[in-house]
């Protein structure tokens, strides 16, 4: 396969081109839902193709059918009848980019945490533990699916995810809990969200780690309504108290990670007036423990000894440092990004890697 173009994701993206074994990665583009951003992205791609007189043999894109980058990929493929279209699952692309970043071309354990990504099951994913090669992946574990009240609105209003996680942990007893969050939002609003969840009204399921960070940020009073992307997660990291070794409880059953006990324990700490920075540290520590625990389970089942972390959640330095310390001296070697971004800016790189491997 001579020329491969990969168009990345949606909220922030780049395009990548593999030609004669070299890879070119464009400068970053913002949200492609903004027409100015999309026009600039499309013009940059076409200018590059014209300058290099590049005719694509393969066009790679995300699985999400409604991404503008996906539609552009379909258009480019249609305009080049001899080319093929490869759709790459979002979190697999994250791990594939990290594989290239570390010059790995073998079966590995991939951990991909972010806000969202269209899954092969049609759901919104974001806490993926996988066994991967550059060609394919098998999903092994993920956070328990949670309703996302109001769909994308929940990403801008973290209190919605907090209510969803509380409802999952407490059920109908939720209304009897003396939680500061429920005093900050009108009782009628919380009841409406509960009703939406019970009746499954505009509550698509998600396994997003980003949405869990949002929920906890609201529970501890850091961010109820976000004014920019990942505000809740950034706020949680900023308040972390160093030197805390405690963790919360969680359960792993079959392929799901259930954090209901953690949510109850966080709730208890909040009610008792425990410092929010200490709660944040314990929460981060728990996520780090989950990563090590689940990767070790996959290692025990498969014998694989290399684990890669990728996705926007791994911009969190505290979390990455905690995980690195957990794996230090372990029989499983941990890899992270070096050159390419762990965020969606690296998605096109992973898509190109997968497409190249499929078409060797």
Secondary structure as a PSIPRED ss2 file (coil, helix, strand):
# PSIPRED VFORMAT (PSIPRED V4.0)

   1 X C   1.000  0.000  0.000
   2 X C   1.000  0.000  0.000
   3 X E   0.000  0.000  1.000
   4 X E   0.000  0.000  1.000
   5 X E   0.000  0.000  1.000
   6 X E   0.000  0.000  1.000
   7 X C   1.000  0.000  0.000
   8 X C   1.000  0.000  0.000
   9 X C   1.000  0.000  0.000
  10 X C   1.000  0.000  0.000
  11 X C   1.000  0.000  0.000
  12 X C   1.000  0.000  0.000
  13 X E   0.000  0.000  1.000
  14 X C   1.000  0.000  0.000
  15 X C   1.000  0.000  0.000
  16 X E   0.000  0.000  1.000
  17 X E   0.000  0.000  1.000
  18 X E   0.000  0.000  1.000
  19 X E   0.000  0.000  1.000
  20 X C   1.000  0.000  0.000
  21 X C   1.000  0.000  0.000
  22 X E   0.000  0.000  1.000
  23 X E   0.000  0.000  1.000
  24 X E   0.000  0.000  1.000
  25 X E   0.000  0.000  1.000
  26 X C   1.000  0.000  0.000
  27 X C   1.000  0.000  0.000
  28 X C   1.000  0.000  0.000
  29 X E   0.000  0.000  1.000
  30 X C   1.000  0.000  0.000
  31 X C   1.000  0.000  0.000
  32 X C   1.000  0.000  0.000
  33 X C   1.000  0.000  0.000
  34 X C   1.000  0.000  0.000
  35 X H   0.000  1.000  0.000
  36 X H   0.000  1.000  0.000
  37 X H   0.000  1.000  0.000
  38 X H   0.000  1.000  0.000
  39 X H   0.000  1.000  0.000
  40 X H   0.000  1.000  0.000
  41 X H   0.000  1.000  0.000
  42 X H   0.000  1.000  0.000
  43 X H   0.000  1.000  0.000
  44 X H   0.000  1.000  0.000
  45 X H   0.000  1.000  0.000
  46 X H   0.000  1.000  0.000
  47 X H   0.000  1.000  0.000
  48 X H   0.000  1.000  0.000
  49 X H   0.000  1.000  0.000
  50 X H   0.000  1.000  0.000
  51 X H   0.000  1.000  0.000
  52 X C   1.000  0.000  0.000
  53 X C   1.000  0.000  0.000
  54 X C   1.000  0.000  0.000
  55 X C   1.000  0.000  0.000
  56 X C   1.000  0.000  0.000
  57 X C   1.000  0.000  0.000
  58 X E   0.000  0.000  1.000
  59 X E   0.000  0.000  1.000
  60 X E   0.000  0.000  1.000
  61 X E   0.000  0.000  1.000
  62 X E   0.000  0.000  1.000
  63 X C   1.000  0.000  0.000
  64 X C   1.000  0.000  0.000
  65 X C   1.000  0.000  0.000
  66 X C   1.000  0.000  0.000
  67 X C   1.000  0.000  0.000
  68 X H   0.000  1.000  0.000
  69 X H   0.000  1.000  0.000
  70 X H   0.000  1.000  0.000
  71 X H   0.000  1.000  0.000
  72 X H   0.000  1.000  0.000
  73 X H   0.000  1.000  0.000
  74 X H   0.000  1.000  0.000
  75 X H   0.000  1.000  0.000
  76 X H   0.000  1.000  0.000
  77 X H   0.000  1.000  0.000
  78 X H   0.000  1.000  0.000
  79 X C   1.000  0.000  0.000
  80 X C   1.000  0.000  0.000
  81 X C   1.000  0.000  0.000
  82 X C   1.000  0.000  0.000
  83 X C   1.000  0.000  0.000
  84 X E   0.000  0.000  1.000
  85 X E   0.000  0.000  1.000
  86 X E   0.000  0.000  1.000
  87 X E   0.000  0.000  1.000
  88 X E   0.000  0.000  1.000
  89 X C   1.000  0.000  0.000
  90 X H   0.000  1.000  0.000
  91 X H   0.000  1.000  0.000
  92 X H   0.000  1.000  0.000
  93 X H   0.000  1.000  0.000
  94 X H   0.000  1.000  0.000
  95 X H   0.000  1.000  0.000
  96 X H   0.000  1.000  0.000
  97 X H   0.000  1.000  0.000
  98 X H   0.000  1.000  0.000
  99 X H   0.000  1.000  0.000
 100 X H   0.000  1.000  0.000
 101 X H   0.000  1.000  0.000
 102 X C   1.000  0.000  0.000
 103 X C   1.000  0.000  0.000
 104 X C   1.000  0.000  0.000
 105 X C   1.000  0.000  0.000
 106 X C   1.000  0.000  0.000
 107 X C   1.000  0.000  0.000
 108 X E   0.000  0.000  1.000
 109 X E   0.000  0.000  1.000
 110 X E   0.000  0.000  1.000
 111 X E   0.000  0.000  1.000
 112 X E   0.000  0.000  1.000
 113 X E   0.000  0.000  1.000
 114 X C   1.000  0.000  0.000
 115 X C   1.000  0.000  0.000
 116 X C   1.000  0.000  0.000
 117 X C   1.000  0.000  0.000
 118 X E   0.000  0.000  1.000
 119 X C   1.000  0.000  0.000
 120 X C   1.000  0.000  0.000
 121 X C   1.000  0.000  0.000
 122 X C   1.000  0.000  0.000
 123 X C   1.000  0.000  0.000
 124 X E   0.000  0.000  1.000
 125 X C   1.000  0.000  0.000
 126 X C   1.000  0.000  0.000
 127 X E   0.000  0.000  1.000
 128 X E   0.000  0.000  1.000
 129 X E   0.000  0.000  1.000
 130 X E   0.000  0.000  1.000
 131 X E   0.000  0.000  1.000
 132 X E   0.000  0.000  1.000
 133 X C   1.000  0.000  0.000
 134 X C   1.000  0.000  0.000
 135 X C   1.000  0.000  0.000
 136 X C   1.000  0.000  0.000
 137 X E   0.000  0.000  1.000
 138 X E   0.000  0.000  1.000
 139 X E   0.000  0.000  1.000
 140 X E   0.000  0.000  1.000
 141 X E   0.000  0.000  1.000
 142 X E   0.000  0.000  1.000
 143 X E   0.000  0.000  1.000
 144 X C   1.000  0.000  0.000
 145 X C   1.000  0.000  0.000
 146 X E   0.000  0.000  1.000
 147 X E   0.000  0.000  1.000
 148 X E   0.000  0.000  1.000
 149 X E   0.000  0.000  1.000
 150 X C   1.000  0.000  0.000
 151 X C   1.000  0.000  0.000
 152 X C   1.000  0.000  0.000
 153 X H   0.000  1.000  0.000
 154 X H   0.000  1.000  0.000
 155 X H   0.000  1.000  0.000
 156 X H   0.000  1.000  0.000
 157 X C   1.000  0.000  0.000
 158 X H   0.000  1.000  0.000
 159 X H   0.000  1.000  0.000
 160 X H   0.000  1.000  0.000
 161 X H   0.000  1.000  0.000
 162 X H   0.000  1.000  0.000
 163 X H   0.000  1.000  0.000
 164 X H   0.000  1.000  0.000
 165 X H   0.000  1.000  0.000
 166 X H   0.000  1.000  0.000
 167 X H   0.000  1.000  0.000
 168 X H   0.000  1.000  0.000
 169 X H   0.000  1.000  0.000
 170 X H   0.000  1.000  0.000
 171 X H   0.000  1.000  0.000
 172 X H   0.000  1.000  0.000
 173 X H   0.000  1.000  0.000
 174 X H   0.000  1.000  0.000
 175 X H   0.000  1.000  0.000
 176 X H   0.000  1.000  0.000
 177 X C   1.000  0.000  0.000
 178 X C   1.000  0.000  0.000
 179 X C   1.000  0.000  0.000
 180 X H   0.000  1.000  0.000
 181 X H   0.000  1.000  0.000
 182 X H   0.000  1.000  0.000
 183 X H   0.000  1.000  0.000
 184 X H   0.000  1.000  0.000
 185 X C   1.000  0.000  0.000
 186 X C   1.000  0.000  0.000
 187 X H   0.000  1.000  0.000
 188 X H   0.000  1.000  0.000
 189 X H   0.000  1.000  0.000
 190 X H   0.000  1.000  0.000
 191 X H   0.000  1.000  0.000
 192 X H   0.000  1.000  0.000
 193 X H   0.000  1.000  0.000
 194 X H   0.000  1.000  0.000
 195 X H   0.000  1.000  0.000
 196 X H   0.000  1.000  0.000
 197 X H   0.000  1.000  0.000
 198 X H   0.000  1.000  0.000
 199 X H   0.000  1.000  0.000
 200 X C   1.000  0.000  0.000
 201 X C   1.000  0.000  0.000
 202 X C   1.000  0.000  0.000
 203 X E   0.000  0.000  1.000
 204 X E   0.000  0.000  1.000
 205 X E   0.000  0.000  1.000
 206 X E   0.000  0.000  1.000
 207 X C   1.000  0.000  0.000
 208 X C   1.000  0.000  0.000
 209 X H   0.000  1.000  0.000
 210 X H   0.000  1.000  0.000
 211 X H   0.000  1.000  0.000
 212 X H   0.000  1.000  0.000
 213 X H   0.000  1.000  0.000
 214 X H   0.000  1.000  0.000
 215 X H   0.000  1.000  0.000
 216 X H   0.000  1.000  0.000
 217 X H   0.000  1.000  0.000
 218 X H   0.000  1.000  0.000
 219 X H   0.000  1.000  0.000
 220 X C   1.000  0.000  0.000
 221 X C   1.000  0.000  0.000
 222 X C   1.000  0.000  0.000
 223 X C   1.000  0.000  0.000
 224 X C   1.000  0.000  0.000
 225 X C   1.000  0.000  0.000
 226 X C   1.000  0.000  0.000
 227 X C   1.000  0.000  0.000
 228 X C   1.000  0.000  0.000
 229 X C   1.000  0.000  0.000
 230 X C   1.000  0.000  0.000
 231 X H   0.000  1.000  0.000
 232 X H   0.000  1.000  0.000
 233 X H   0.000  1.000  0.000
 234 X H   0.000  1.000  0.000
 235 X H   0.000  1.000  0.000
 236 X H   0.000  1.000  0.000
 237 X H   0.000  1.000  0.000
 238 X H   0.000  1.000  0.000
 239 X H   0.000  1.000  0.000
 240 X C   1.000  0.000  0.000
 241 X C   1.000  0.000  0.000
 242 X C   1.000  0.000  0.000
 243 X C   1.000  0.000  0.000
 244 X C   1.000  0.000  0.000
 245 X C   1.000  0.000  0.000
 246 X C   1.000  0.000  0.000
 247 X C   1.000  0.000  0.000
 248 X C   1.000  0.000  0.000
 249 X C   1.000  0.000  0.000
 250 X C   1.000  0.000  0.000
 251 X E   0.000  0.000  1.000
 252 X E   0.000  0.000  1.000
 253 X E   0.000  0.000  1.000
 254 X C   1.000  0.000  0.000
 255 X C   1.000  0.000  0.000
 256 X E   0.000  0.000  1.000
 257 X E   0.000  0.000  1.000
 258 X E   0.000  0.000  1.000
 259 X C   1.000  0.000  0.000
 260 X H   0.000  1.000  0.000
 261 X H   0.000  1.000  0.000
 262 X H   0.000  1.000  0.000
 263 X H   0.000  1.000  0.000
 264 X H   0.000  1.000  0.000
 265 X H   0.000  1.000  0.000
 266 X H   0.000  1.000  0.000
 267 X H   0.000  1.000  0.000
 268 X H   0.000  1.000  0.000
 269 X H   0.000  1.000  0.000
 270 X H   0.000  1.000  0.000
 271 X H   0.000  1.000  0.000
 272 X C   1.000  0.000  0.000
 273 X C   1.000  0.000  0.000
 274 X C   1.000  0.000  0.000
 275 X C   1.000  0.000  0.000
 276 X H   0.000  1.000  0.000
 277 X H   0.000  1.000  0.000
 278 X H   0.000  1.000  0.000
 279 X H   0.000  1.000  0.000
 280 X H   0.000  1.000  0.000
 281 X H   0.000  1.000  0.000
 282 X H   0.000  1.000  0.000
 283 X H   0.000  1.000  0.000
 284 X H   0.000  1.000  0.000
 285 X H   0.000  1.000  0.000
 286 X H   0.000  1.000  0.000
 287 X H   0.000  1.000  0.000
 288 X H   0.000  1.000  0.000
 289 X H   0.000  1.000  0.000
 290 X H   0.000  1.000  0.000
 291 X H   0.000  1.000  0.000
 292 X H   0.000  1.000  0.000
 293 X H   0.000  1.000  0.000
 294 X H   0.000  1.000  0.000
 295 X H   0.000  1.000  0.000
 296 X H   0.000  1.000  0.000
 297 X H   0.000  1.000  0.000
 298 X H   0.000  1.000  0.000
 299 X H   0.000  1.000  0.000
 300 X H   0.000  1.000  0.000
 301 X H   0.000  1.000  0.000
 302 X H   0.000  1.000  0.000
 303 X C   1.000  0.000  0.000
 304 X C   1.000  0.000  0.000
 305 X C   1.000  0.000  0.000
 306 X E   0.000  0.000  1.000
 307 X E   0.000  0.000  1.000
 308 X E   0.000  0.000  1.000
 309 X E   0.000  0.000  1.000
 310 X E   0.000  0.000  1.000
 311 X C   1.000  0.000  0.000
 312 X H   0.000  1.000  0.000
 313 X H   0.000  1.000  0.000
 314 X H   0.000  1.000  0.000
 315 X H   0.000  1.000  0.000
 316 X C   1.000  0.000  0.000
 317 X H   0.000  1.000  0.000
 318 X H   0.000  1.000  0.000
 319 X H   0.000  1.000  0.000
 320 X H   0.000  1.000  0.000
 321 X H   0.000  1.000  0.000
 322 X H   0.000  1.000  0.000
 323 X H   0.000  1.000  0.000
 324 X H   0.000  1.000  0.000
 325 X H   0.000  1.000  0.000
 326 X H   0.000  1.000  0.000
 327 X H   0.000  1.000  0.000
 328 X C   1.000  0.000  0.000
 329 X C   1.000  0.000  0.000
 330 X C   1.000  0.000  0.000
 331 X C   1.000  0.000  0.000
 332 X C   1.000  0.000  0.000
 333 X E   0.000  0.000  1.000
 334 X E   0.000  0.000  1.000
 335 X E   0.000  0.000  1.000
 336 X C   1.000  0.000  0.000
 337 X C   1.000  0.000  0.000
 338 X C   1.000  0.000  0.000
 339 X C   1.000  0.000  0.000
 340 X C   1.000  0.000  0.000
 341 X C   1.000  0.000  0.000
 342 X C   1.000  0.000  0.000
 343 X C   1.000  0.000  0.000
 344 X H   0.000  1.000  0.000
 345 X H   0.000  1.000  0.000
 346 X H   0.000  1.000  0.000
 347 X H   0.000  1.000  0.000
 348 X H   0.000  1.000  0.000
 349 X H   0.000  1.000  0.000
 350 X H   0.000  1.000  0.000
 351 X H   0.000  1.000  0.000
 352 X H   0.000  1.000  0.000
 353 X H   0.000  1.000  0.000
 354 X H   0.000  1.000  0.000
 355 X H   0.000  1.000  0.000
 356 X H   0.000  1.000  0.000
 357 X H   0.000  1.000  0.000
 358 X H   0.000  1.000  0.000
 359 X C   1.000  0.000  0.000
 360 X C   1.000  0.000  0.000
